[in-house]
């Protein structure tokens, strides 16, 4: 089974679709190339509490582990 970071990265459309990712308290704030590649159901299945999208900016609400997840996802990219 893949890690939570791998599942979230896949839900964001893969490493090639993520322009930028940073942790912001309880969220992963990301910018993606193509918002249509973001799979909100996959993100929630990976443990996201919610997903807020506005154009190419996607915030994934993950709780207090946001910092750790952002680092793990950056390592995968």
mmCIF file as gemmi writes it, N, C-alpha and C atoms, coordinates in Angstrom:
data_model
loop_
_atom_site.group_PDB
_atom_site.id
_atom_site.type_symbol
_atom_site.label_atom_id
_atom_site.label_alt_id
_atom_site.label_comp_id
_atom_site.label_asym_id
_atom_site.label_entity_id
_atom_site.label_seq_id
_atom_site.pdbx_PDB_ins_code
_atom_site.Cartn_x
_atom_site.Cartn_y
_atom_site.Cartn_z
_atom_site.occupancy
_atom_site.B_iso_or_equiv
_atom_site.pdbx_formal_charge
_atom_site.auth_seq_id
_atom_site.auth_asym_id
_atom_site.pdbx_PDB_model_num
ATOM 1 N N . UNK Axp A 1 ? 0.849 -1.191 0 1 0 ? 1 A 1
ATOM 2 C CA . UNK Axp A 1 ? 0 0 0 1 0 ? 1 A 1
ATOM 3 C C . UNK Axp A 1 ? 0.891 1.25 0 1 0 ? 1 A 1
ATOM 4 N N . UNK Axp A 2 ? 0.491 2.229 -0.739 1 0 ? 2 A 1
ATOM 5 C CA . UNK Axp A 2 ? 1.294 3.441 -0.832 1 0 ? 2 A 1
ATOM 6 C C . UNK Axp A 2 ? 1.076 4.33 0.39 1 0 ? 2 A 1
ATOM 7 N N . UNK Axp A 3 ? 2.038 5.195 0.631 1 0 ? 3 A 1
ATOM 8 C CA . UNK Axp A 3 ? 1.963 6.094 1.774 1 0 ? 3 A 1
ATOM 9 C C . UNK Axp A 3 ? 0.898 7.161 1.541 1 0 ? 3 A 1
ATOM 10 N N . UNK Axp A 4 ? 0.525 7.812 2.626 1 0 ? 4 A 1
ATOM 11 C CA . UNK Axp A 4 ? -0.456 8.897 2.535 1 0 ? 4 A 1
ATOM 12 C C . UNK Axp A 4 ? 0.065 9.999 1.601 1 0 ? 4 A 1
ATOM 13 N N . UNK Axp A 5 ? 1.361 10.297 1.704 1 0 ? 5 A 1
ATOM 14 C CA . UNK Axp A 5 ? 1.957 11.321 0.835 1 0 ? 5 A 1
ATOM 15 C C . UNK Axp A 5 ? 1.834 10.919 -0.626 1 0 ? 5 A 1
ATOM 16 N N . UNK Axp A 6 ? 2.099 9.634 -0.929 1 0 ? 6 A 1
ATOM 17 C CA . UNK Axp A 6 ? 1.989 9.16 -2.315 1 0 ? 6 A 1
ATOM 18 C C . UNK Axp A 6 ? 0.543 9.241 -2.801 1 0 ? 6 A 1
ATOM 19 N N . UNK Axp A 7 ? -0.397 8.905 -1.936 1 0 ? 7 A 1
ATOM 20 C CA . UNK Axp A 7 ? -1.812 8.952 -2.312 1 0 ? 7 A 1
ATOM 21 C C . UNK Axp A 7 ? -2.26 10.385 -2.581 1 0 ? 7 A 1
ATOM 22 N N . UNK Axp A 8 ? -1.813 11.314 -1.733 1 0 ? 8 A 1
ATOM 23 C CA . UNK Axp A 8 ? -2.184 12.723 -1.929 1 0 ? 8 A 1
ATOM 24 C C . UNK Axp A 8 ? -1.549 13.262 -3.202 1 0 ? 8 A 1
ATOM 25 N N . UNK Axp A 9 ? -0.288 12.923 -3.439 1 0 ? 9 A 1
ATOM 26 C CA . UNK Axp A 9 ? 0.379 13.372 -4.667 1 0 ? 9 A 1
ATOM 27 C C . UNK Axp A 9 ? -0.358 12.84 -5.902 1 0 ? 9 A 1
ATOM 28 N N . UNK Axp A 10 ? -0.764 11.577 -5.853 1 0 ? 10 A 1
ATOM 29 C CA . UNK Axp A 10 ? -1.525 11.002 -6.968 1 0 ? 10 A 1
ATOM 30 C C . UNK Axp A 10 ? -2.855 11.726 -7.131 1 0 ? 10 A 1
ATOM 31 N N . UNK Axp A 11 ? -3.507 12.046 -6.018 1 0 ? 11 A 1
ATOM 32 C CA . UNK Axp A 11 ? -4.786 12.758 -6.065 1 0 ? 11 A 1
ATOM 33 C C . UNK Axp A 11 ? -4.662 14.161 -6.634 1 0 ? 11 A 1
ATOM 34 N N . UNK Axp A 12 ? -3.457 14.721 -6.523 1 0 ? 12 A 1
ATOM 35 C CA . UNK Axp A 12 ? -3.207 16.051 -7.094 1 0 ? 12 A 1
ATOM 36 C C . UNK Axp A 12 ? -2.811 15.973 -8.568 1 0 ? 12 A 1
ATOM 37 N N . UNK Axp A 13 ? -2.854 14.783 -9.137 1 0 ? 13 A 1
ATOM 38 C CA . UNK Axp A 13 ? -2.552 14.621 -10.558 1 0 ? 13 A 1
ATOM 39 C C . UNK Axp A 13 ? -1.115 14.21 -10.825 1 0 ? 13 A 1
ATOM 40 N N . UNK Axp A 14 ? -0.379 13.845 -9.778 1 0 ? 14 A 1
ATOM 41 C CA . UNK Axp A 14 ? 0.996 13.385 -9.948 1 0 ? 14 A 1
ATOM 42 C C . UNK Axp A 14 ? 2.001 14.518 -9.84 1 0 ? 14 A 1
ATOM 43 N N . UNK Axp A 15 ? 3.262 14.129 -9.67 1 0 ? 15 A 1
ATOM 44 C CA . UNK Axp A 15 ? 4.342 15.106 -9.47 1 0 ? 15 A 1
ATOM 45 C C . UNK Axp A 15 ? 4.439 16.101 -10.626 1 0 ? 15 A 1
ATOM 46 N N . UNK Axp A 16 ? 4.171 15.653 -11.826 1 0 ? 16 A 1
ATOM 47 C CA . UNK Axp A 16 ? 4.266 16.535 -12.982 1 0 ? 16 A 1
ATOM 48 C C . UNK Axp A 16 ? 3.209 17.611 -13.013 1 0 ? 16 A 1
ATOM 49 N N . UNK Axp A 17 ? 2.147 17.438 -12.229 1 0 ? 17 A 1
ATOM 50 C CA . UNK Axp A 17 ? 1.059 18.412 -12.206 1 0 ? 17 A 1
ATOM 51 C C . UNK Axp A 17 ? 1.215 19.424 -11.071 1 0 ? 17 A 1
ATOM 52 N N . UNK Axp A 18 ? 2.078 19.144 -10.103 1 0 ? 18 A 1
ATOM 53 C CA . UNK Axp A 18 ? 2.231 20.028 -8.947 1 0 ? 18 A 1
ATOM 54 C C . UNK Axp A 18 ? 3.324 21.051 -9.229 1 0 ? 18 A 1
ATOM 55 N N . UNK Axp A 19 ? 2.945 22.316 -9.233 1 0 ? 19 A 1
ATOM 56 C CA . UNK Axp A 19 ? 3.883 23.409 -9.459 1 0 ? 19 A 1
ATOM 57 C C . UNK Axp A 19 ? 4.577 23.747 -8.145 1 0 ? 19 A 1
ATOM 58 N N . UNK Axp A 20 ? 3.796 23.817 -7.079 1 0 ? 20 A 1
ATOM 59 C CA . UNK Axp A 20 ? 4.324 24.221 -5.776 1 0 ? 20 A 1
ATOM 60 C C . UNK Axp A 20 ? 3.475 23.584 -4.694 1 0 ? 20 A 1
ATOM 61 N N . UNK Axp A 21 ? 4.109 23.23 -3.575 1 0 ? 21 A 1
ATOM 62 C CA . UNK Axp A 21 ? 3.372 22.714 -2.426 1 0 ? 21 A 1
ATOM 63 C C . UNK Axp A 21 ? 4.019 23.247 -1.17 1 0 ? 21 A 1
ATOM 64 N N . UNK Axp A 22 ? 3.188 23.695 -0.221 1 0 ? 22 A 1
ATOM 65 C CA . UNK Axp A 22 ? 3.712 24.149 1.055 1 0 ? 22 A 1
ATOM 66 C C . UNK Axp A 22 ? 2.676 23.865 2.126 1 0 ? 22 A 1
ATOM 67 N N . UNK Axp A 23 ? 3.156 23.684 3.336 1 0 ? 23 A 1
ATOM 68 C CA . UNK Axp A 23 ? 2.258 23.453 4.461 1 0 ? 23 A 1
ATOM 69 C C . UNK Axp A 23 ? 1.823 24.796 5.023 1 0 ? 23 A 1
ATOM 70 N N . UNK Axp A 24 ? 0.557 24.884 5.39 1 0 ? 24 A 1
ATOM 71 C CA . UNK Axp A 24 ? 0.014 26.102 5.978 1 0 ? 24 A 1
ATOM 72 C C . UNK Axp A 24 ? -0.87 25.668 7.149 1 0 ? 24 A 1
ATOM 73 N N . UNK Axp A 25 ? -0.3 25.54 8.307 1 0 ? 25 A 1
ATOM 74 C CA . UNK Axp A 25 ? -0.951 25.111 9.547 1 0 ? 25 A 1
ATOM 75 C C . UNK Axp A 25 ? -1.546 23.711 9.395 1 0 ? 25 A 1
ATOM 76 N N . UNK Axp A 26 ? -2.802 23.604 8.96 1 0 ? 26 A 1
ATOM 77 C CA . UNK Axp A 26 ? -3.439 22.283 8.847 1 0 ? 26 A 1
ATOM 78 C C . UNK Axp A 26 ? -3.718 21.9 7.399 1 0 ? 26 A 1
ATOM 79 N N . UNK Axp A 27 ? -3.156 22.672 6.474 1 0 ? 27 A 1
ATOM 80 C CA . UNK Axp A 27 ? -3.456 22.442 5.054 1 0 ? 27 A 1
ATOM 81 C C . UNK Axp A 27 ? -2.183 22.294 4.238 1 0 ? 27 A 1
ATOM 82 N N . UNK Axp A 28 ? -2.344 21.594 3.131 1 0 ? 28 A 1
ATOM 83 C CA . UNK Axp A 28 ? -1.308 21.586 2.102 1 0 ? 28 A 1
ATOM 84 C C . UNK Axp A 28 ? -1.788 22.565 1.044 1 0 ? 28 A 1
ATOM 85 N N . UNK Axp A 29 ? -1.075 23.64 0.875 1 0 ? 29 A 1
ATOM 86 C CA . UNK Axp A 29 ? -1.445 24.623 -0.142 1 0 ? 29 A 1
ATOM 87 C C . UNK Axp A 29 ? -0.639 24.295 -1.385 1 0 ? 29 A 1
ATOM 88 N N . UNK Axp A 30 ? -1.328 24.003 -2.475 1 0 ? 30 A 1
ATOM 89 C CA . UNK Axp A 30 ? -0.634 23.594 -3.695 1 0 ? 30 A 1
ATOM 90 C C . UNK Axp A 30 ? -1.085 24.429 -4.878 1 0 ? 30 A 1
ATOM 91 N N . UNK Axp A 31 ? -0.197 24.511 -5.85 1 0 ? 31 A 1
ATOM 92 C CA . UNK Axp A 31 ? -0.562 25.069 -7.146 1 0 ? 31 A 1
ATOM 93 C C . UNK Axp A 31 ? -0.308 23.968 -8.161 1 0 ? 31 A 1
ATOM 94 N N . UNK Axp A 32 ? -1.29 23.73 -9.019 1 0 ? 32 A 1
ATOM 95 C CA . UNK Axp A 32 ? -1.177 22.665 -10.007 1 0 ? 32 A 1
ATOM 96 C C . UNK Axp A 32 ? -1.211 23.245 -11.42 1 0 ? 32 A 1
ATOM 97 N N . UNK Axp A 33 ? -0.678 22.49 -12.365 1 0 ? 33 A 1
ATOM 98 C CA . UNK Axp A 33 ? -0.709 22.894 -13.783 1 0 ? 33 A 1
ATOM 99 C C . UNK Axp A 33 ? -2.135 22.795 -14.324 1 0 ? 33 A 1
ATOM 100 N N . UNK Axp A 34 ? -2.781 21.648 -14.046 1 0 ? 34 A 1
ATOM 101 C CA . UNK Axp A 34 ? -4.079 21.33 -14.648 1 0 ? 34 A 1
ATOM 102 C C . UNK Axp A 34 ? -5.04 20.894 -13.547 1 0 ? 34 A 1
ATOM 103 N N . UNK Axp A 35 ? -5.956 21.787 -13.172 1 0 ? 35 A 1
ATOM 104 C CA . UNK Axp A 35 ? -6.889 21.502 -12.084 1 0 ? 35 A 1
ATOM 105 C C . UNK Axp A 35 ? -7.808 20.319 -12.399 1 0 ? 35 A 1
ATOM 106 N N . UNK Axp A 36 ? -7.999 20.008 -13.668 1 0 ? 36 A 1
ATOM 107 C CA . UNK Axp A 36 ? -8.891 18.899 -14.03 1 0 ? 36 A 1
ATOM 108 C C . UNK Axp A 36 ? -8.29 17.544 -13.648 1 0 ? 36 A 1
ATOM 109 N N . UNK Axp A 37 ? -6.983 17.508 -13.386 1 0 ? 37 A 1
ATOM 110 C CA . UNK Axp A 37 ? -6.331 16.259 -13.001 1 0 ? 37 A 1
ATOM 111 C C . UNK Axp A 37 ? -6.459 15.969 -11.507 1 0 ? 37 A 1
ATOM 112 N N . UNK Axp A 38 ? -6.946 16.936 -10.737 1 0 ? 38 A 1
ATOM 113 C CA . UNK Axp A 38 ? -7.085 16.761 -9.295 1 0 ? 38 A 1
ATOM 114 C C . UNK Axp A 38 ? -8.294 15.874 -9.017 1 0 ? 38 A 1
ATOM 115 N N . UNK Axp A 39 ? -8.083 14.828 -8.231 1 0 ? 39 A 1
ATOM 116 C CA . UNK Axp A 39 ? -9.127 13.858 -7.904 1 0 ? 39 A 1
ATOM 117 C C . UNK Axp A 39 ? -9.508 14.04 -6.435 1 0 ? 39 A 1
ATOM 118 N N . UNK Axp A 40 ? -10.573 14.802 -6.205 1 0 ? 40 A 1
ATOM 119 C CA . UNK Axp A 40 ? -10.992 15.117 -4.843 1 0 ? 40 A 1
ATOM 120 C C . UNK Axp A 40 ? -11.363 13.852 -4.06 1 0 ? 40 A 1
ATOM 121 N N . UNK Axp A 41 ? -12.002 12.892 -4.721 1 0 ? 41 A 1
ATOM 122 C CA . UNK Axp A 41 ? -12.361 11.641 -4.047 1 0 ? 41 A 1
ATOM 123 C C . UNK Axp A 41 ? -11.114 10.893 -3.595 1 0 ? 41 A 1
ATOM 124 N N . UNK Axp A 42 ? -10.089 10.866 -4.435 1 0 ? 42 A 1
ATOM 125 C CA . UNK Axp A 42 ? -8.836 10.19 -4.075 1 0 ? 42 A 1
ATOM 126 C C . UNK Axp A 42 ? -8.155 10.892 -2.906 1 0 ? 42 A 1
ATOM 127 N N . UNK Axp A 43 ? -8.21 12.218 -2.894 1 0 ? 43 A 1
ATOM 128 C CA . UNK Axp A 43 ? -7.608 12.966 -1.794 1 0 ? 43 A 1
ATOM 129 C C . UNK Axp A 43 ? -8.328 12.657 -0.479 1 0 ? 43 A 1
ATOM 130 N N . UNK Axp A 44 ? -9.651 12.602 -0.529 1 0 ? 44 A 1
ATOM 131 C CA . UNK Axp A 44 ? -10.411 12.287 0.686 1 0 ? 44 A 1
ATOM 132 C C . UNK Axp A 44 ? -10.174 10.838 1.108 1 0 ? 44 A 1
ATOM 133 N N . UNK Axp A 45 ? -10.03 9.94 0.143 1 0 ? 45 A 1
ATOM 134 C CA . UNK Axp A 45 ? -9.736 8.54 0.458 1 0 ? 45 A 1
ATOM 135 C C . UNK Axp A 45 ? -8.36 8.414 1.108 1 0 ? 45 A 1
ATOM 136 N N . UNK Axp A 46 ? -7.449 9.343 0.784 1 0 ? 46 A 1
ATOM 137 C CA . UNK Axp A 46 ? -6.106 9.339 1.361 1 0 ? 46 A 1
ATOM 138 C C . UNK Axp A 46 ? -6.089 9.944 2.764 1 0 ? 46 A 1
ATOM 139 N N . UNK Axp A 47 ? -7.236 10.441 3.212 1 0 ? 47 A 1
ATOM 140 C CA . UNK Axp A 47 ? -7.324 10.968 4.568 1 0 ? 47 A 1
ATOM 141 C C . UNK Axp A 47 ? -7.533 12.464 4.679 1 0 ? 47 A 1
ATOM 142 N N . UNK Axp A 48 ? -7.69 13.15 3.544 1 0 ? 48 A 1
ATOM 143 C CA . UNK Axp A 48 ? -7.944 14.596 3.605 1 0 ? 48 A 1
ATOM 144 C C . UNK Axp A 48 ? -9.314 14.846 4.22 1 0 ? 48 A 1
ATOM 145 N N . UNK Axp A 49 ? -9.384 15.852 5.083 1 0 ? 49 A 1
ATOM 146 C CA . UNK Axp A 49 ? -10.652 16.213 5.712 1 0 ? 49 A 1
ATOM 147 C C . UNK Axp A 49 ? -11.507 17.052 4.767 1 0 ? 49 A 1
ATOM 148 N N . UNK Axp A 50 ? -10.85 17.672 3.803 1 0 ? 50 A 1
ATOM 149 C CA . UNK Axp A 50 ? -11.562 18.5 2.844 1 0 ? 50 A 1
ATOM 150 C C . UNK Axp A 50 ? -10.608 18.995 1.776 1 0 ? 50 A 1
ATOM 151 N N . UNK Axp A 51 ? -11.187 19.492 0.691 1 0 ? 51 A 1
ATOM 152 C CA . UNK Axp A 51 ? -10.404 20.018 -0.423 1 0 ? 51 A 1
ATOM 153 C C . UNK Axp A 51 ? -11.056 21.331 -0.858 1 0 ? 51 A 1
ATOM 154 N N . UNK Axp A 52 ? -10.248 22.384 -0.943 1 0 ? 52 A 1
ATOM 155 C CA . UNK Axp A 52 ? -10.745 23.686 -1.374 1 0 ? 52 A 1
ATOM 156 C C . UNK Axp A 52 ? -9.989 24.065 -2.638 1 0 ? 52 A 1
ATOM 157 N N . UNK Axp A 53 ? -10.717 24.189 -3.751 1 0 ? 53 A 1
ATOM 158 C CA . UNK Axp A 53 ? -10.082 24.51 -5.032 1 0 ? 53 A 1
ATOM 159 C C . UNK Axp A 53 ? -10.544 25.866 -5.535 1 0 ? 53 A 1
ATOM 160 N N . UNK Axp A 54 ? -9.606 26.611 -6.086 1 0 ? 54 A 1
ATOM 161 C CA . UNK Axp A 54 ? -9.915 27.877 -6.726 1 0 ? 54 A 1
ATOM 162 C C . UNK Axp A 54 ? -8.965 28.012 -7.905 1 0 ? 54 A 1
ATOM 163 N N . UNK Axp A 55 ? -9.446 27.676 -9.086 1 0 ? 55 A 1
ATOM 164 C CA . UNK Axp A 55 ? -8.577 27.69 -10.259 1 0 ? 55 A 1
ATOM 165 C C . UNK Axp A 55 ? -7.49 26.645 -10.106 1 0 ? 55 A 1
ATOM 166 N N . UNK Axp A 56 ? -6.227 27.073 -10.212 1 0 ? 56 A 1
ATOM 167 C CA . UNK Axp A 56 ? -5.116 26.122 -10.108 1 0 ? 56 A 1
ATOM 168 C C . UNK Axp A 56 ? -4.56 26.027 -8.687 1 0 ? 56 A 1
ATOM 169 N N . UNK Axp A 57 ? -5.182 26.714 -7.733 1 0 ? 57 A 1
ATOM 170 C CA . UNK Axp A 57 ? -4.765 26.627 -6.337 1 0 ? 57 A 1
ATOM 171 C C . UNK Axp A 57 ? -5.671 25.625 -5.624 1 0 ? 57 A 1
ATOM 172 N N . UNK Axp A 58 ? -5.044 24.615 -5.03 1 0 ? 58 A 1
ATOM 173 C CA . UNK Axp A 58 ? -5.798 23.569 -4.339 1 0 ? 58 A 1
ATOM 174 C C . UNK Axp A 58 ? -5.275 23.474 -2.917 1 0 ? 58 A 1
ATOM 175 N N . UNK Axp A 59 ? -6.179 23.586 -1.941 1 0 ? 59 A 1
ATOM 176 C CA . UNK Axp A 59 ? -5.798 23.398 -0.552 1 0 ? 59 A 1
ATOM 177 C C . UNK Axp A 59 ? -6.38 22.074 -0.082 1 0 ? 59 A 1
ATOM 178 N N . UNK Axp A 60 ? -5.518 21.227 0.465 1 0 ? 60 A 1
ATOM 179 C CA . UNK Axp A 60 ? -5.919 19.92 0.959 1 0 ? 60 A 1
ATOM 180 C C . UNK Axp A 60 ? -5.839 19.984 2.483 1 0 ? 60 A 1
ATOM 181 N N . UNK Axp A 61 ? -6.987 19.871 3.149 1 0 ? 61 A 1
ATOM 182 C CA . UNK Axp A 61 ? -7.036 19.959 4.603 1 0 ? 61 A 1
ATOM 183 C C . UNK Axp A 61 ? -6.667 18.597 5.19 1 0 ? 61 A 1
ATOM 184 N N . UNK Axp A 62 ? -5.52 18.541 5.874 1 0 ? 62 A 1
ATOM 185 C CA . UNK Axp A 62 ? -5.017 17.264 6.393 1 0 ? 62 A 1
ATOM 186 C C . UNK Axp A 62 ? -4.8 17.264 7.901 1 0 ? 62 A 1
ATOM 187 N N . UNK Axp A 63 ? -4.961 18.387 8.559 1 0 ? 63 A 1
ATOM 188 C CA . UNK Axp A 63 ? -4.757 18.433 9.995 1 0 ? 63 A 1
ATOM 189 C C . UNK Axp A 63 ? -3.313 18.747 10.357 1 0 ? 63 A 1
ATOM 190 N N . UNK Axp A 64 ? -2.939 18.454 11.607 1 0 ? 64 A 1
ATOM 191 C CA . UNK Axp A 64 ? -1.638 18.874 12.118 1 0 ? 64 A 1
ATOM 192 C C . UNK Axp A 64 ? -0.435 18.202 11.46 1 0 ? 64 A 1
ATOM 193 N N . UNK Axp A 65 ? -0.654 17.198 10.634 1 0 ? 65 A 1
ATOM 194 C CA . UNK Axp A 65 ? 0.474 16.534 9.964 1 0 ? 65 A 1
ATOM 195 C C . UNK Axp A 65 ? 0.848 17.208 8.647 1 0 ? 65 A 1
ATOM 196 N N . UNK Axp A 66 ? 0.321 18.388 8.382 1 0 ? 66 A 1
ATOM 197 C CA . UNK Axp A 66 ? 0.563 19.078 7.115 1 0 ? 66 A 1
ATOM 198 C C . UNK Axp A 66 ? 2.052 19.273 6.834 1 0 ? 66 A 1
ATOM 199 N N . UNK Axp A 67 ? 2.823 19.709 7.84 1 0 ? 67 A 1
ATOM 200 C CA . UNK Axp A 67 ? 4.257 19.947 7.631 1 0 ? 67 A 1
ATOM 201 C C . UNK Axp A 67 ? 4.97 18.675 7.191 1 0 ? 67 A 1
ATOM 202 N N . UNK Axp A 68 ? 4.708 17.586 7.897 1 0 ? 68 A 1
ATOM 203 C CA . UNK Axp A 68 ? 5.349 16.314 7.583 1 0 ? 68 A 1
ATOM 204 C C . UNK Axp A 68 ? 4.956 15.833 6.198 1 0 ? 68 A 1
ATOM 205 N N . UNK Axp A 69 ? 3.666 15.92 5.882 1 0 ? 69 A 1
ATOM 206 C CA . UNK Axp A 69 ? 3.188 15.477 4.567 1 0 ? 69 A 1
ATOM 207 C C . UNK Axp A 69 ? 3.798 16.312 3.447 1 0 ? 69 A 1
ATOM 208 N N . UNK Axp A 70 ? 3.891 17.621 3.638 1 0 ? 70 A 1
ATOM 209 C CA . UNK Axp A 70 ? 4.475 18.477 2.601 1 0 ? 70 A 1
ATOM 210 C C . UNK Axp A 70 ? 5.926 18.064 2.331 1 0 ? 70 A 1
ATOM 211 N N . UNK Axp A 71 ? 6.678 17.781 3.399 1 0 ? 71 A 1
ATOM 212 C CA . UNK Axp A 71 ? 8.068 17.35 3.233 1 0 ? 71 A 1
ATOM 213 C C . UNK Axp A 71 ? 8.131 16.01 2.503 1 0 ? 71 A 1
ATOM 214 N N . UNK Axp A 72 ? 7.262 15.076 2.897 1 0 ? 72 A 1
ATOM 215 C CA . UNK Axp A 72 ? 7.244 13.764 2.263 1 0 ? 72 A 1
ATOM 216 C C . UNK Axp A 72 ? 6.9 13.868 0.781 1 0 ? 72 A 1
ATOM 217 N N . UNK Axp A 73 ? 5.934 14.726 0.45 1 0 ? 73 A 1
ATOM 218 C CA . UNK Axp A 73 ? 5.515 14.887 -0.939 1 0 ? 73 A 1
ATOM 219 C C . UNK Axp A 73 ? 6.64 15.548 -1.754 1 0 ? 73 A 1
ATOM 220 N N . UNK Axp A 74 ? 7.306 16.546 -1.163 1 0 ? 74 A 1
ATOM 221 C CA . UNK Axp A 74 ? 8.431 17.172 -1.861 1 0 ? 74 A 1
ATOM 222 C C . UNK Axp A 74 ? 9.532 16.151 -2.144 1 0 ? 74 A 1
ATOM 223 N N . UNK Axp A 75 ? 9.767 15.229 -1.193 1 0 ? 75 A 1
ATOM 224 C CA . UNK Axp A 75 ? 10.764 14.181 -1.41 1 0 ? 75 A 1
ATOM 225 C C . UNK Axp A 75 ? 10.372 13.277 -2.576 1 0 ? 75 A 1
ATOM 226 N N . UNK Axp A 76 ? 9.079 13.038 -2.754 1 0 ? 76 A 1
ATOM 227 C CA . UNK Axp A 76 ? 8.593 12.173 -3.83 1 0 ? 76 A 1
ATOM 228 C C . UNK Axp A 76 ? 8.706 12.855 -5.2 1 0 ? 76 A 1
ATOM 229 N N . UNK Axp A 77 ? 8.743 14.175 -5.21 1 0 ? 77 A 1
ATOM 230 C CA . UNK Axp A 77 ? 8.794 14.916 -6.459 1 0 ? 77 A 1
ATOM 231 C C . UNK Axp A 77 ? 10.229 15.046 -6.912 1 0 ? 77 A 1
